[in-house]
């Protein structure tokens, strides 16, 4: 799968396991939740670690056809992603890529995709707090995978960057979002191609630290990312008092397994079940490298992102910072705040959310018609969040850097 001589000469990137004591403490809760035999060993672990040197070859071949051969144009790529039929003489790289993403696995179930999307969206605004202060901030605690953000200049525009992630998440969880003509499908493939272009750029950077970091955006890190959007999402939703019925949880894992597959995550590391997701994520975390200055930069940007929100008063900005710190402290078990250079706060805001969620999801949600009440309430909360952060206008998804 590796085509470049420089990649062939690099063994296991040294970042894996370079902060063993710290990373094992980080991974311990996830290992406990994953149950017996959660720790990978032998060939299975070697394959997971080897993912640090494995790129998305289908997307890489497409990028080379655009950048090196000049045989494929970006309008052709965009048209293909939008559903236009390929020309009879279309380049083999474009044909292979589109053939791969359009022929989904037999295990994908449309009913489960719809149920998972609705269940994830039902979490409402708490879901965005989980994604921001649980998934993203939790990932920032290790510096090993953060350089693509830093080197592409995306770390200093946090509000819009988080907004782009949110727009993609909303598209994936919208009704029909993961159908071939859905925005979730299109944006997932868009992000996959965009990551391949970033890889192409960074792999040719003479200052890229191959021996320490491996391939810039690699299979190992992407498996961890999809785990944080599925496995961690459910765990932290429950920690906030949200009732997630077992069938809904299974549907959420099914949704994100398909999203991960569509974005090129190797199938053996997809979070097909909660236990499988916890197991993969625990072993990824166990190899995390230590925090870096970029961890503090990105963590600070995330906590203070409302400082740049349009039309937000100084008092509301202060409230949002304190609310963010309180939620982040709770979701990262307190100790994680040091890793991103942020102060801890008492969990006053999570305490309020737990009480509210227990009432609404454990009581109201069980009543006849209760699920519809929760759905409408969640949509209103998401609309209020957009008005606060973006004055009601979602930021556009970043263009593919062709």
RAQUI-V987929 format. One record per backbone hydrogen bond with DSSP energy under -0.5 kcal/mol. NH is the residue of the N-H (numbers start at 0). CO is the residue of the C=O. Records with the same first field share a line. If there is no record, write none. Layout:
NH: CO  CO
This chain:
2: 0
7: 3
8: 4
9: 6
13: 210
14: 211
15: 12
16: 286
17: 14
18: 287
19: 16
22: 18
23: 19
24: 20
25: 21
26: 22
27: 23
28: 24
30: 26
31: 27
32: 28
33: 29
34: 30  31
37: 34
43: 40
44: 40
45: 41
46: 42
47: 43
48: 44
49: 45
50: 46  47
51: 48
52: 49
53: 50
56: 54
59: 55
60: 56
61: 57
62: 58
63: 59
64: 60
65: 61
66: 62
67: 63
68: 63
70: 64
71: 64
76: 72
77: 73
78: 74
79: 75
80: 76
81: 77
82: 79
83: 78
89: 86
94: 90
95: 91
96: 92
97: 93
98: 94
99: 95
100: 96
101: 97
102: 98
103: 101
107: 104
112: 108
113: 109
114: 110
115: 111
116: 112
117: 113
118: 114
119: 115
120: 116
121: 117
122: 118  119
123: 120
125: 122
126: 123
127: 123  124
128: 124
129: 125
130: 126
131: 127
132: 128
133: 128  129
134: 129
135: 130
136: 131
137: 133
138: 134
139: 135
140: 136  137
141: 138
142: 289
145: 142
148: 145
149: 145
150: 146
151: 147
152: 149
153: 148
154: 148
156: 153
160: 156
161: 157
162: 158
163: 159
164: 160
165: 161
166: 162
167: 163
168: 164
169: 165
170: 166
171: 167
172: 168
173: 170
176: 173
178: 175
181: 178
183: 170  176
184: 176
185: 181
186: 182
187: 183
188: 184
189: 185
190: 186
191: 187
192: 188
193: 189
194: 190
195: 191
196: 192
197: 193
198: 194
199: 195
200: 196
201: 197
202: 198
203: 199  200
204: 201
205: 203
207: 204
209: 207
211: 208
212: 208
213: 208  209
214: 51
217: 215
218: 50  53
219: 50
221: 217
222: 218
223: 219
224: 220
225: 221
226: 222
227: 223
228: 224
229: 225
230: 226
231: 226
233: 229
234: 230
235: 231
236: 232
237: 233
238: 234
239: 235  236
240: 237
241: 236
243: 241
244: 242
248: 244
249: 245
250: 246
251: 247
252: 248
253: 249
254: 250
255: 251
256: 252
257: 253
258: 254
259: 255
260: 256
261: 257
262: 258
263: 260
264: 259
268: 265
269: 266
271: 269
276: 272
277: 273
278: 274
279: 275
280: 276
281: 277
282: 278
283: 279
284: 280
285: 281
286: 282  283
287: 284
294: 291
295: 291
296: 292
297: 293
298: 294
299: 295
300: 296
301: 297
302: 298
303: 299
304: 301
306: 303
307: 304
308: 305
309: 388
311: 308
316: 312
317: 313
318: 314
319: 315
320: 316
321: 317
322: 318
323: 319
324: 320
325: 321
326: 322
327: 323
328: 324
329: 325
330: 326
331: 327
332: 329
333: 328
334: 332
335: 331
336: 333
337: 334
338: 334
339: 335  336
340: 337
341: 336
347: 345
350: 346
351: 347
352: 348
353: 349
354: 350
355: 351
356: 352
357: 353
358: 354
359: 355
360: 356
361: 356  357
362: 357  358
363: 358
364: 359
365: 362
366: 362  363
369: 366
372: 368
373: 369
374: 370
375: 371
376: 372
377: 373
378: 374
379: 375
380: 376
381: 377
382: 378
383: 379
384: 380
385: 381
386: 382
387: 383
388: 384
389: 385
390: 386
391: 385
392: 389
393: 391
401: 399
